Amino acid sequence: MREYVDPSLDDEFNKIDSLNWLPFIGVNYFKEKYKTLIIGESHYVPIDEDPDFYNVKNWTRQFILKEGLQIKPWFQNQPKNSLVREIEKTLEGDVNNKLWENIAYFNLIQRLLPSIKGQDRPTYEDIKIGLNTFKKIVELFNPDRILFCGVEAAKHFQNLICDDKFQINEYKCPPNTINGAYPKSFELIFNEKKCICYFVKHPSMGYSSDQWSEFIHDRN
């Protein structure tokens, strides 16, 4: 796995009690002049599968190796996960495996959800814990751009993030929805660092990558 994942922050990650899965860091992430951090939403247990299989510390990394970089033994020549495929299209304009060598990724919700059904959606408490965890790791990643997959956390972003260390400025966004979701964008300031945060509709269903790509690139 070390051939594909930068492990340099693992000791720091292991100090964060609320971080159940180690984030994925592409081997070229820290070489990038303009660094991108992608925030997924949740890990779900597929129907009829064993939850213990997904509770291993490296599961997020295995997910990206399988779905993004398509590395064996995890990759089994199956169609790409829709979230991964649409992220690639949004950020690159086409499918490009090398994207994952250059970005970092972790899931906001650090609780394994029992299924993808509506009643198992993340709760406010999940989001609160997730954003607190986000604050701890974002300083380690030091990104220039952050893409949140899902707009739910945007409702609580300012209230749960702002403190003596983190400040936020909200950008004016288009008043209309894209694929039924209101786009949100913020400037996040910490340690004299400024980065831009985008909240897009979760890319797993009913997602138009060209429209969300236009929203993001219009604000770069």
N, C-alpha and C positions, 0 to 999 in steps of 0.2 A: 504493500500500500504506500510506502514511503516514496516510491517512484512517482506517484501521482498526487500525493497530499503533503503539504508542508506541515510538519509536526512541531514547529518551533514554539508555539504558544501552548502546548499541551499541559505543561506544568501550571501555567496560569489558569487554564480552563478547569483543571482539576480542583482548584481552590474555590470555584463557584458552585455552591451547594445546589442551586436551582437549575444548573445546566446538566440535564440528564443525558444528552447526546453531544459528543464532541463536534463542533462545527467543522465543515469542510473548508479547507484553504487550498486553492490551486497552487501548484508548484511555482508559478510565475507571479502570483498575486503581489508580493512585496517588491517585485521588480517593476511593476506597472507605475507609470507616472500618475495616471488617473485611475484610482482604485474603486472597484465596484463591489458592494456587499449586497447580496440578495437575501431577503428575509422571507422564507416560506411560512406557511401557517401551522400545519399540524401533521403528525404521523398518525395514520389510522390503521387498524387491524383489518385486513381483508376478511370477508366472510369465510368462516370455517377454518381459519388459520390460527396458529398458536401465538398468543400475545408475547410469550417469552422470547420468541424469535426476534421480535422488534425492540426488545428492551436491552439490547446490548449497546455498550457505550459508543461503538463505531457505526451504528445503523445509519445515521445521516450521511456519513462518508460513503458507506456502501451503496446507499441510494443514488448518490451523484455518480459514483464510479459505474454503476449499472446503467442508469438511465441517461446520464449526460455524456460521460466519456466512453461508455459501452466497453468497459474492461471486463474480461473474463477473470475469474470464474463467475462473477455476479451476473454478467450479461449473458442472456440465453437466446439471442437473435429474435427477440420479441419487438413489436412496435414500441416506439418511445412513449413514456409517460407524457400525458398531455400537458402537464404543468411545465415540464422540462422543455418540451418541444416549443411551446408558445413563448416561454422566456427567451429561448434562442432567437425566435423570429422577431420578438420585440426589440431586443438589444442589438441584433446583428443584421436584421433584414432578411436573413435566410438561416438555414440550419448549419451550424458551425460547431463541431465538437470542441475545437480549441478554445472556445469561449470559457469552458469550465476549467481550463488550465490557468486562467487569468483572473478569476473571481473568487470571492468567499461566499459561503452560504451557511445559514443555520435557520432552524424553525423557531418562530416566536413562541408557540405553545409547546412547553417542555413536559407535557403530560400525554401519554399514549391514549388516544381516544378509541373506544371500543368498536366503532364502526363509522361509516361516512353518512349515516342517516341523520336527519334533521335534529332529532333530540340529543344527539351527541356533539352538537356544535360547541366550540369553546365558550366558556363563561366569562363574565367580567373579571372574575378573580383570576382566571387563566391569563387574560390579557394583562392584568395588573402585574402578575408575577413575571410574565414574558417581557414586558417593557422594562421592568426593574433589571432583569437579566440582560436585556439589550444594552442598557446603560453601562453595565459592567464590561461587556465585550467590545462595544463600539470604540472605546478608547484603545483597546488592543489592536483592532483592525485599522483604525485611523483612515476610514474610507473618504472618498470624495463624492460618491454617489451611492444612495441606498434605495433599493427597490423593494417595497413591501408587496407581497402577493396577497391581496385582500385589502379591503377598505375598512373593515370593522374597527381595527385598532386606531384608525385616524380620528375617530370620534373622541378618543380618550388621550390622544397623543400629547397635547399641550398640558393637560391637567396632571398627567402621570409622569411626564418627563422633566418639566421645568423645575429647576432648583438653583442653588448657588453655583453649581458647576455647569449646568446645561440650560441654554436659552434657545427659544424657538421663535422664528418669524414665519407666519403663514403667508404663502403666495396666493395671489388671486388666480383662480382656476376657471375654466369654462363653466357656465351655469347649468349646462345640460348634462345629462348622463351619457356615458359610453357603455353600451351593452347593459344598461340598467343600473349602473353604478356611478356615483359621483366621484370624479377624480379629485385627489387632494395632493398638495405639494407644500413642503415646509423647508425652511433653511434651519439646520441644526448647528448650533455653535457650542463648542466645548474645547477647553484647553487652547484657546485662540485659533482653533481650527473651524472652518466652515464647510459643511457638506449639504447637499440637497437631497431631500427625501421625497420619493414618489410613492403614492398609494394607488395601486391599480386593482381592477376587478380580479378576483382569484382566477388564474389562467386555466383552471381545470375544465371549465364548461361555459359555453356561450360567450367566448372571448374572441375579439377581433384584434389580432396582433398589430395589424397595420394602423388601426386607429389609436391604440395605446402607444405605439412607437412614435407616432406623430405628436402625441401629447408630451411624451418624455423629451424628444429631441427639440421641440419648440422651446423648451425651458433650459436646455444645456447652455 
